[in-house]
Amino acid sequence: MGSDHTTQWSSVEQWSPTLFLVGGSLLIGHAAMSAVHAFTDIVTPPDAFVTTGHFVALVGLLGLYPVLANRTPRLARAAAATGVVALVSWFVMTVVRFFELAGIVSSLGDALPDVFFVIVLASTILTYGLFGVATLRIDSSRSIGLLVLVPSILTAALVVDSVLTGVSALDGVFIGGGLALSMMALGYTLRTWDRPTDHAASPSDVVAG
C-alpha cells in the first residue's frame, strides 16, 4: 500500500508542470469569457473554466510537496494541509458549476453558502502563499517560488478589489489573465527545474498535516 501511494505521489509530481499548463490554459478561457462579458452584450454559458482551471492547477501545486517536505517539513505540511482544503473546495465548485451548465442548479451562489466562498478564497491564498515561501527556501528554486506566490497575491488583490468596488468582468480579464499567465509560466519553468532528489516523504503526511 505504501509503495502504491509513493508511486501515485511520484506520478502527480511528474505531471505537475503539465497540470499547471492545463490549468493556465483553462484560465485563459475564463479571461476570454470575462472579456466577452466586459466588452459585449453576448450571453455566454456559466464559466466552468475558472473553477476547473483552479482545481487542476492546485493538483499540480500539491505535486511540489515531496520536494519541499524534506527541506522545509513543517512549512510544507502546513501548505499541504491548506492545499487539501483548497483542492476539495475547488472540486466542489467545479462539480456545482457543471450542474449549473446542465440546468440542475441555478447558480453557484444559490447552491453554496457565502461562507463556502470565504473558505475557497482564504485557503487558495494561504496555499499558494505557503507553498511559495517554502519553495523560496530551496536554493535552486527562487524563480519558481516567486511564480508560486503570484496566484496568492492576485487572488488577494481580487478579494480587496471586490470588497472595495464589487465584482466585475474586468477583474476576470485582468486578474484572471494574470493568474493564467503565472500558471503557464510556472508550468514551463518546472519542466526545466533541476529538483532536489533526496526527498523521502510519505504521501500520508499530507493528510496528517
C-alpha positions as a Python dict, from the first residue, in 0.01 Angstrom:
ca = {
    (1, 'M'): (0, 0, 0),
    (2, 'G'): (280, 238, 93),
    (3, 'S'): (456, 159, -234),
    (4, 'D'): (136, 228, -430),
    (5, 'H'): (92, 561, -255),
    (6, 'T'): (452, 658, -328),
    (7, 'T'): (408, 567, -695),
    (8, 'Q'): (88, 771, -720),
    (9, 'W'): (253, 1068, -547),
    (10, 'S'): (551, 1048, -782),
    (11, 'S'): (310, 1047, -1074),
    (12, 'V'): (147, 1371, -952),
    (13, 'E'): (492, 1522, -906),
    (14, 'Q'): (592, 1420, -1259),
    (15, 'W'): (274, 1564, -1410),
    (16, 'S'): (290, 1887, -1210),
    (17, 'P'): (427, 2104, -1496),
    (18, 'T'): (162, 1977, -1737),
    (19, 'L'): (-114, 2033, -1484),
    (20, 'F'): (-7, 2396, -1441),
    (21, 'L'): (-8, 2441, -1819),
    (22, 'V'): (-357, 2291, -1844),
    (23, 'G'): (-482, 2498, -1551),
    (24, 'G'): (-336, 2813, -1704),
    (25, 'S'): (-494, 2735, -2041),
    (26, 'L'): (-834, 2691, -1878),
    (27, 'L'): (-796, 3025, -1700),
    (28, 'I'): (-721, 3187, -2036),
    (29, 'G'): (-1068, 3064, -2130),
    (30, 'H'): (-1201, 3230, -1815),
    (31, 'A'): (-1028, 3559, -1904),
    (32, 'A'): (-1170, 3539, -2257),
    (33, 'M'): (-1524, 3481, -2131),
    (34, 'S'): (-1482, 3771, -1887),
    (35, 'A'): (-1374, 3992, -2179),
    (36, 'V'): (-1688, 3894, -2367),
    (37, 'H'): (-1894, 3998, -2063),
    (38, 'A'): (-1699, 4321, -2016),
    (39, 'F'): (-1699, 4447, -2374),
    (40, 'T'): (-2002, 4293, -2544),
    (41, 'D'): (-2365, 4206, -2479),
    (42, 'I'): (-2321, 3846, -2588),
    (43, 'V'): (-2477, 3595, -2350),
    (44, 'T'): (-2236, 3317, -2251),
    (45, 'P'): (-2292, 2991, -2063),
    (46, 'P'): (-2178, 2956, -1699),
    (47, 'D'): (-1799, 2982, -1676),
    (48, 'A'): (-1661, 2639, -1593),
    (49, 'F'): (-1311, 2744, -1700),
    (50, 'V'): (-1233, 2927, -1376),
    (51, 'T'): (-1332, 2651, -1135),
    (52, 'T'): (-1176, 2370, -1339),
    (53, 'G'): (-858, 2571, -1402),
    (54, 'H'): (-801, 2640, -1033),
    (55, 'F'): (-872, 2278, -943),
    (56, 'V'): (-626, 2139, -1199),
    (57, 'A'): (-355, 2392, -1103),
    (58, 'L'): (-391, 2304, -735),
    (59, 'V'): (-337, 1936, -812),
    (60, 'G'): (-17, 2044, -986),
    (61, 'L'): (82, 2256, -688),
    (62, 'L'): (48, 1962, -450),
    (63, 'G'): (293, 1782, -677),
    (64, 'L'): (564, 2009, -532),
    (65, 'Y'): (507, 1869, -182),
    (66, 'P'): (754, 1575, -197),
    (67, 'V'): (1042, 1807, -288),
    (68, 'L'): (955, 2057, -17),
    (69, 'A'): (876, 1813, 264),
    (70, 'N'): (1237, 1704, 312),
    (71, 'R'): (1372, 2062, 304),
    (72, 'T'): (1105, 2253, 499),
    (73, 'P'): (887, 1982, 656),
    (74, 'R'): (671, 2193, 888),
    (75, 'L'): (604, 2462, 632),
    (76, 'A'): (541, 2202, 362),
    (77, 'R'): (291, 2018, 582),
    (78, 'A'): (106, 2340, 662),
    (79, 'A'): (97, 2423, 290),
    (80, 'A'): (-28, 2074, 205),
    (81, 'A'): (-300, 2090, 472),
    (82, 'T'): (-440, 2418, 337),
    (83, 'G'): (-387, 2281, -14),
    (84, 'V'): (-616, 1986, 55),
    (85, 'V'): (-888, 2226, 177),
    (86, 'A'): (-848, 2446, -132),
    (87, 'L'): (-842, 2146, -365),
    (88, 'V'): (-1160, 1995, -221),
    (89, 'S'): (-1331, 2335, -226),
    (90, 'W'): (-1249, 2399, -592),
    (91, 'F'): (-1355, 2044, -677),
    (92, 'V'): (-1695, 2105, -517),
    (93, 'M'): (-1727, 2434, -706),
    (94, 'T'): (-1635, 2260, -1031),
    (95, 'V'): (-1899, 1992, -981),
    (96, 'V'): (-2164, 2252, -893),
    (97, 'R'): (-2065, 2461, -1197),
    (98, 'F'): (-2120, 2162, -1425),
    (99, 'F'): (-2455, 2104, -1252),
    (100, 'E'): (-2533, 2466, -1339),
    (101, 'L'): (-2438, 2403, -1701),
    (102, 'A'): (-2671, 2104, -1702),
    (103, 'G'): (-2954, 2313, -1554),
    (104, 'I'): (-2967, 2116, -1229),
    (105, 'V'): (-2889, 2422, -1014),
    (106, 'S'): (-2947, 2787, -1094),
    (107, 'S'): (-2607, 2926, -990),
    (108, 'L'): (-2307, 2875, -764),
    (109, 'G'): (-2432, 3148, -531),
    (110, 'D'): (-2768, 2977, -487),
    (111, 'A'): (-2622, 2629, -443),
    (112, 'L'): (-2343, 2712, -196),
    (113, 'P'): (-2345, 2927, 121),
    (114, 'D'): (-2146, 3251, 136),
    (115, 'V'): (-1909, 3109, 397),
    (116, 'F'): (-1801, 2844, 145),
    (117, 'F'): (-1662, 3110, -89),
    (118, 'V'): (-1471, 3266, 201),
    (119, 'I'): (-1313, 2926, 268),
    (120, 'V'): (-1227, 2884, -101),
    (121, 'L'): (-1056, 3222, -131),
    (122, 'A'): (-878, 3208, 206),
    (123, 'S'): (-747, 2855, 154),
    (124, 'T'): (-632, 2939, -201),
    (125, 'I'): (-441, 3247, -85),
    (126, 'L'): (-282, 3058, 205),
    (127, 'T'): (-193, 2755, -7),
    (128, 'Y'): (-7, 2946, -277),
    (129, 'G'): (148, 3173, -15),
    (130, 'L'): (280, 2887, 199),
    (131, 'F'): (399, 2684, -99),
    (132, 'G'): (568, 2995, -238),
    (133, 'V'): (753, 3069, 85),
    (134, 'A'): (853, 2703, 123),
    (135, 'T'): (983, 2692, -234),
    (136, 'L'): (1183, 3011, -186),
    (137, 'R'): (1374, 2838, 94),
    (138, 'I'): (1524, 2594, -156),
    (139, 'D'): (1836, 2743, -313),
    (140, 'S'): (1766, 2626, -668),
    (141, 'S'): (1406, 2746, -687),
    (142, 'R'): (1385, 3121, -628),
    (143, 'S'): (1215, 3192, -962),
    (144, 'I'): (968, 2909, -903),
    (145, 'G'): (892, 3033, -553),
    (146, 'L'): (817, 3380, -687),
    (147, 'L'): (588, 3237, -955),
    (148, 'V'): (404, 3029, -694),
    (149, 'L'): (346, 3345, -489),
    (150, 'V'): (184, 3529, -780),
    (151, 'P'): (-157, 3348, -762),
    (152, 'S'): (-170, 3421, -389),
    (153, 'I'): (-107, 3792, -448),
    (154, 'L'): (-351, 3814, -740),
    (155, 'T'): (-626, 3629, -552),
    (156, 'A'): (-577, 3859, -252),
    (157, 'A'): (-596, 4158, -489),
    (158, 'L'): (-921, 4018, -631),
    (159, 'V'): (-1069, 3994, -280),
    (160, 'V'): (-965, 4351, -192),
    (161, 'D'): (-1095, 4489, -521),
    (162, 'S'): (-1425, 4303, -484),
    (163, 'V'): (-1474, 4440, -133),
    (164, 'L'): (-1393, 4796, -240),
    (165, 'T'): (-1563, 4817, -580),
    (166, 'G'): (-1764, 4497, -622),
    (167, 'V'): (-1711, 4203, -856),
    (168, 'S'): (-1676, 4298, -1222),
    (169, 'A'): (-1599, 4127, -1551),
    (170, 'L'): (-1282, 4335, -1579),
    (171, 'D'): (-1148, 4155, -1271),
    (172, 'G'): (-1180, 3832, -1466),
    (173, 'V'): (-999, 3985, -1762),
    (174, 'F'): (-701, 4130, -1581),
    (175, 'I'): (-667, 3921, -1267),
    (176, 'G'): (-784, 3604, -1439),
    (177, 'G'): (-542, 3672, -1722),
    (178, 'G'): (-261, 3730, -1474),
    (179, 'L'): (-339, 3403, -1299),
    (180, 'A'): (-338, 3221, -1632),
    (181, 'L'): (-2, 3364, -1736),
    (182, 'S'): (161, 3295, -1398),
    (183, 'M'): (43, 2933, -1400),
    (184, 'M'): (162, 2874, -1755),
    (185, 'A'): (497, 3035, -1676),
    (186, 'L'): (521, 2809, -1372),
    (187, 'G'): (447, 2503, -1582),
    (188, 'Y'): (719, 2588, -1835),
    (189, 'T'): (971, 2672, -1561),
    (190, 'L'): (904, 2348, -1372),
    (191, 'R'): (986, 2148, -1686),
    (192, 'T'): (1348, 2262, -1667),
    (193, 'W'): (1382, 2277, -1287),
    (194, 'D'): (1664, 2064, -1151),
    (195, 'R'): (1476, 1943, -846),
    (196, 'P'): (1649, 1802, -539),
    (197, 'T'): (1603, 1425, -543),
    (198, 'D'): (1686, 1333, -185),
    (199, 'H'): (1332, 1362, -53),
    (200, 'A'): (1172, 1070, 125),
    (201, 'A'): (836, 1198, 241),
    (202, 'S'): (528, 981, 259),
    (203, 'P'): (207, 1095, 88),
    (204, 'S'): (25, 1022, 412),
    (205, 'D'): (198, 1326, 561),
    (206, 'V'): (-37, 1542, 352),
    (207, 'V'): (-343, 1406, 524),
    (208, 'A'): (-175, 1408, 863),
    (209, 'G'): (-78, 1772, 816),
}
